[in-house]
Amino acid sequence: MLFFVAIVLFLGGMYLFSLAFTVASFQALIFCLGLLLIVLSIAIPLRVANRR
């Protein structure tokens, strides 16, 4: 289940990366949110793997 959450977060982050270059305002905020989603999508599987 967490794998699918991580995939959705990763794809959402990639979408926000591309959206940041097309909007007229709040580019930095959107880019940072995309970066945060990508980091969370990588941290979830690593955190679960360390518990086992």
Contacts in CASP RR format, 6 or more apart in sequence:
PFRMAT RR
TARGET T0000
AUTHOR 0000-0000-0000
METHOD contacts of the structure
MODEL  1
MLFFVAIVLFLGGMYLFSLAFTVASFQALIFCLGLLLIVLSIAIPLRVAN
RR
2 44 0 8 1.000
2 45 0 8 1.000
2 48 0 8 1.000
3 45 0 8 1.000
5 44 0 8 1.000
6 41 0 8 1.000
6 42 0 8 1.000
6 44 0 8 1.000
6 45 0 8 1.000
7 41 0 8 1.000
9 37 0 8 1.000
9 38 0 8 1.000
9 40 0 8 1.000
9 41 0 8 1.000
9 44 0 8 1.000
10 37 0 8 1.000
10 38 0 8 1.000
10 41 0 8 1.000
10 42 0 8 1.000
12 34 0 8 1.000
12 37 0 8 1.000
13 33 0 8 1.000
13 34 0 8 1.000
13 35 0 8 1.000
13 37 0 8 1.000
13 38 0 8 1.000
13 41 0 8 1.000
14 34 0 8 1.000
14 38 0 8 1.000
16 30 0 8 1.000
16 31 0 8 1.000
16 33 0 8 1.000
16 34 0 8 1.000
16 37 0 8 1.000
17 31 0 8 1.000
17 34 0 8 1.000
17 35 0 8 1.000
17 38 0 8 1.000
19 30 0 8 1.000
20 27 0 8 1.000
20 28 0 8 1.000
20 30 0 8 1.000
20 31 0 8 1.000
20 34 0 8 1.000
21 27 0 8 1.000
23 30 0 8 1.000
END
